């Protein structure tokens, strides 16, 4: 393992119910990535897939669970440090609390990295991913905390390396400070183009979108999430 990266934020919320604890005990190891390995995405899964997607900070797992069920020709890798969110995704994958196997109708196309995604990015080979999602990340709105935001050049350098040409990097947030920051940082990049060109497109969910709990919360508070789509040159 490389030198530890300092993580800011919480890793656990309220006490998990017994069935969620059982999920972590009985099922997490079956879908968990080994951070010690340097690997090709084609080696991660029990079968081969046409495409591969990375979701950074999957929250409660609603988006990656729905996408992976709908797109069974695609392998999904999700990274999340929040243990309650990890347990939630496992419940989505198994279809019930405390399960030990995938729900009926699912294929084995999801892998979980249960730690800071920055630790695993260097392990991926070049040109792995067709798409990367960063959905409703912690905005770290204070100026002095801007280095804690994921959208910064060191992380983007790694994303650029592991993404395929033409691949999409999709950022969604209801925090306008984060959106302005993302647009500013991405405008400095020579390796990404922004896809949206009209103002109304910024408020339009990309095709095939699956709503997350944080997005639902924002909408219930009458906030307008913004959806940014960048394409790797």
URWO-V776411 format. One record per residue. N is the residue number from 1. RES is the residue in one small letter. SS is DSSP state (H for helix, E for strand, - for the rest). PSI is psi in degrees with one decimal (none if undefined). Layout:
n=N res=RES ss=SS psi=PSI
n=N res=RES ss=SS psi=PSI
//
This chain:
n=1 res=x ss=- psi=136.0
n=2 res=x ss=- psi=172.0
n=3 res=x ss=- psi=138.0
n=4 res=x ss=- psi=134.2
n=5 res=x ss=- psi=134.8
n=6 res=x ss=- psi=128.6
n=7 res=x ss=- psi=135.3
n=8 res=x ss=- psi=129.5
n=9 res=x ss=- psi=176.0
n=10 res=x ss=- psi=148.8
n=11 res=x ss=- psi=-12.2
n=12 res=x ss=- psi=140.5
n=13 res=x ss=- psi=-133.8
n=14 res=x ss=- psi=159.4
n=15 res=x ss=- psi=134.5
n=16 res=x ss=- psi=146.5
n=17 res=x ss=- psi=158.5
n=18 res=x ss=H psi=-41.0
n=19 res=x ss=H psi=-34.3
n=20 res=x ss=H psi=-37.1
n=21 res=x ss=H psi=-40.1
n=22 res=x ss=H psi=-37.6
n=23 res=x ss=H psi=-46.2
n=24 res=x ss=H psi=-37.8
n=25 res=x ss=H psi=-41.4
n=26 res=x ss=H psi=-24.0
n=27 res=x ss=- psi=-25.9
n=28 res=x ss=H psi=-43.9
n=29 res=x ss=H psi=-23.2
n=30 res=x ss=H psi=-19.2
n=31 res=x ss=H psi=11.0
n=32 res=x ss=E psi=141.6
n=33 res=x ss=- psi=151.5
n=34 res=x ss=- psi=110.8
n=35 res=x ss=- psi=-9.4
n=36 res=x ss=- psi=-15.3
n=37 res=x ss=- psi=148.8
n=38 res=x ss=- psi=121.3
n=39 res=x ss=E psi=162.1
n=40 res=x ss=- psi=145.3
n=41 res=x ss=H psi=-26.2
n=42 res=x ss=H psi=-16.3
n=43 res=x ss=H psi=-10.1
n=44 res=x ss=- psi=-35.9
n=45 res=x ss=- psi=163.9
n=46 res=x ss=- psi=-7.7
n=47 res=x ss=- psi=167.6
n=48 res=x ss=- psi=149.9
n=49 res=x ss=- psi=151.7
n=50 res=x ss=- psi=-34.3
n=51 res=x ss=E psi=162.8
n=52 res=x ss=E psi=138.6
n=53 res=x ss=E psi=140.5
n=54 res=x ss=E psi=130.5
n=55 res=x ss=E psi=122.7
n=56 res=x ss=E psi=115.5
n=57 res=x ss=- psi=74.1
n=58 res=x ss=- psi=2.5
n=59 res=x ss=- psi=-120.8
n=60 res=x ss=- psi=-2.2
n=61 res=x ss=- psi=5.9
n=62 res=x ss=H psi=-43.9
n=63 res=x ss=H psi=-50.9
n=64 res=x ss=H psi=-32.8
n=65 res=x ss=H psi=-45.4
n=66 res=x ss=H psi=-41.5
n=67 res=x ss=H psi=-42.2
n=68 res=x ss=H psi=-29.1
n=69 res=x ss=H psi=-38.1
n=70 res=x ss=H psi=-32.5
n=71 res=x ss=- psi=80.0
n=72 res=x ss=- psi=1.8
n=73 res=x ss=- psi=7.7
n=74 res=x ss=E psi=137.1
n=75 res=x ss=E psi=132.8
n=76 res=x ss=E psi=133.1
n=77 res=x ss=E psi=123.8
n=78 res=x ss=E psi=136.9
n=79 res=x ss=E psi=133.6
n=80 res=x ss=- psi=137.1
n=81 res=x ss=- psi=-22.0
n=82 res=x ss=- psi=111.1
n=83 res=x ss=H psi=-33.9
n=84 res=x ss=H psi=-37.4
n=85 res=x ss=H psi=-38.5
n=86 res=x ss=H psi=-45.8
n=87 res=x ss=H psi=-36.7
n=88 res=x ss=H psi=-45.0
n=89 res=x ss=H psi=-41.3
n=90 res=x ss=H psi=-37.2
n=91 res=x ss=H psi=-38.3
n=92 res=x ss=H psi=-41.5
n=93 res=x ss=H psi=-36.7
n=94 res=x ss=H psi=-19.1
n=95 res=x ss=- psi=-4.8
n=96 res=x ss=- psi=166.4
n=97 res=x ss=- psi=137.9
n=98 res=x ss=- psi=13.2
n=99 res=x ss=- psi=159.8
n=100 res=x ss=- psi=6.6
n=101 res=x ss=- psi=160.4
n=102 res=x ss=- psi=148.0
n=103 res=x ss=- psi=154.1
n=104 res=x ss=- psi=137.9
n=105 res=x ss=- psi=-9.6
n=106 res=x ss=- psi=153.1
n=107 res=x ss=- psi=166.3
n=108 res=x ss=- psi=71.7
n=109 res=x ss=- psi=22.6
n=110 res=x ss=E psi=133.4
n=111 res=x ss=E psi=144.6
n=112 res=x ss=E psi=131.7
n=113 res=x ss=E psi=110.6
n=114 res=x ss=- psi=55.9
n=115 res=x ss=- psi=-174.9
n=116 res=x ss=- psi=125.1
n=117 res=x ss=H psi=-26.1
n=118 res=x ss=H psi=-23.5
n=119 res=x ss=H psi=-30.0
n=120 res=x ss=H psi=-20.4
n=121 res=x ss=H psi=-43.6
n=122 res=x ss=- psi=-15.7
n=123 res=x ss=- psi=-20.1
n=124 res=x ss=E psi=145.4
n=125 res=x ss=- psi=169.4
n=126 res=x ss=- psi=149.3
n=127 res=x ss=- psi=47.6
n=128 res=x ss=- psi=-43.3
n=129 res=x ss=E psi=137.4
n=130 res=x ss=E psi=-24.2
n=131 res=x ss=E psi=144.6
n=132 res=x ss=E psi=130.7
n=133 res=x ss=E psi=137.3
n=134 res=x ss=E psi=98.6
n=135 res=x ss=E psi=118.5
n=136 res=x ss=- psi=55.5
n=137 res=x ss=- psi=163.9
n=138 res=x ss=- psi=121.9
n=139 res=x ss=- psi=-19.2
n=140 res=x ss=- psi=68.1
n=141 res=x ss=- psi=-21.0
n=142 res=x ss=- psi=137.9
n=143 res=x ss=H psi=-38.9
n=144 res=x ss=H psi=-13.4
n=145 res=x ss=H psi=9.0
n=146 res=x ss=H psi=-27.1
n=147 res=x ss=H psi=-16.7
n=148 res=x ss=H psi=-15.3
n=149 res=x ss=- psi=143.4
n=150 res=x ss=- psi=-37.9
n=151 res=x ss=- psi=86.4
n=152 res=x ss=- psi=158.5
n=153 res=x ss=H psi=-38.4
n=154 res=x ss=H psi=-43.7
n=155 res=x ss=H psi=-37.7
n=156 res=x ss=H psi=-32.3
n=157 res=x ss=H psi=-42.1
n=158 res=x ss=H psi=-42.3
n=159 res=x ss=H psi=-43.5
n=160 res=x ss=H psi=-38.6
n=161 res=x ss=H psi=-41.3
n=162 res=x ss=H psi=-8.9
n=163 res=x ss=E psi=147.0
n=164 res=x ss=E psi=153.9
n=165 res=x ss=E psi=133.2
n=166 res=x ss=E psi=-5.7
n=167 res=x ss=E psi=157.2
n=168 res=x ss=E psi=135.2
n=169 res=x ss=E psi=114.0
n=170 res=x ss=E psi=122.4
n=171 res=x ss=E psi=129.5
n=172 res=x ss=E psi=139.1
n=173 res=x ss=E psi=152.3
n=174 res=x ss=- psi=5.1
n=175 res=x ss=- psi=112.9
n=176 res=x ss=H psi=-25.8
n=177 res=x ss=H psi=-42.9
n=178 res=x ss=H psi=-41.4
n=179 res=x ss=H psi=-46.6
n=180 res=x ss=H psi=-40.1
n=181 res=x ss=H psi=-46.1
n=182 res=x ss=H psi=-43.3
n=183 res=x ss=H psi=-39.1
n=184 res=x ss=H psi=-49.8
n=185 res=x ss=H psi=-43.8
n=186 res=x ss=H psi=-26.6
n=187 res=x ss=H psi=-20.1
n=188 res=x ss=- psi=-8.4
n=189 res=x ss=- psi=139.8
n=190 res=x ss=- psi=-3.3
n=191 res=x ss=- psi=2.1
n=192 res=x ss=E psi=144.5
n=193 res=x ss=E psi=145.8
n=194 res=x ss=E psi=135.4
n=195 res=x ss=- psi=-45.1
n=196 res=x ss=- psi=137.0
n=197 res=x ss=- psi=-15.6
n=198 res=x ss=- psi=144.9
n=199 res=x ss=H psi=-36.3
n=200 res=x ss=H psi=-22.6
n=201 res=x ss=H psi=-26.2
n=202 res=x ss=H psi=-22.6
n=203 res=x ss=H psi=13.6
n=204 res=x ss=- psi=125.2
n=205 res=x ss=- psi=135.2
n=206 res=x ss=- psi=158.9
n=207 res=x ss=- psi=139.3
n=208 res=x ss=- psi=17.2
n=209 res=x ss=- psi=145.8
n=210 res=x ss=- psi=125.3
n=211 res=x ss=- psi=142.1
n=212 res=x ss=- psi=166.8
n=213 res=x ss=H psi=-33.8
n=214 res=x ss=H psi=-35.1
n=215 res=x ss=H psi=-43.8
n=216 res=x ss=H psi=-41.7
n=217 res=x ss=H psi=-43.6
n=218 res=x ss=H psi=-43.6
n=219 res=x ss=H psi=-37.8
n=220 res=x ss=H psi=-25.1
n=221 res=x ss=- psi=10.4
n=222 res=x ss=- psi=31.7
n=223 res=x ss=- psi=153.4
n=224 res=x ss=- psi=104.1
n=225 res=x ss=- psi=149.4
n=226 res=x ss=E psi=140.0
n=227 res=x ss=E psi=113.4
n=228 res=x ss=E psi=132.9
n=229 res=x ss=E psi=119.6
n=230 res=x ss=E psi=142.3
n=231 res=x ss=E psi=130.6
n=232 res=x ss=E psi=126.7
n=233 res=x ss=- psi=none
//
